[in-house]
Amino acid sequence: MASRWLLVVLGVFSLAVVPSLSAQSADPRTGTWKLNVAKSKYDPGPAPKSQTLTIERSGDASKTTNDSIPMQGQPTHSEIVAKLDGKTYVVAGNPAGPISRVYKRVDARTIESQDTVNGKPSFKRTEVVSSDGKTMTVTVDGVNAVTGQMTHNRTVFDKQ
């Protein structure tokens, strides 16, 4: 009888723990995010007309697709499949040319990355998902590889 009671307790415990472990391992960035231009700040500007990030799980990595319409240009599309492991991955389709990016997880809601263009450090990026999971703030600091200008952008994305 005691062993049956132990099995019941263990069964209930496993049902309670497994979903919470799955939730902790889930990436809160997964989903579709649209730029909220009104809440974002670009230094220097201008802000794009629109930008959509789509982040999907791809095995033990994430695939990020970035579709943007610059204020003065043609639509752009770039993609990267990367792990949060500190190794270098390449952003495909970037209009500025080939970019290497290294990602690392800071905590459950924060990711940092460092871009390198032509062997030189470019942008450092910090992505933070709000505790309610509805907003992602991306801060980008560094030197623009195309213009050579210092850049400090704080972009706010709303989850769709």
Summary of the structure (lengths in Angstrom):
residues: 160
radius of gyration: 19.5
end to end distance: 51.2
largest distance: 75.0
contacts: 416
relative contact order: 0.15
helix: 17%
strand: 54%
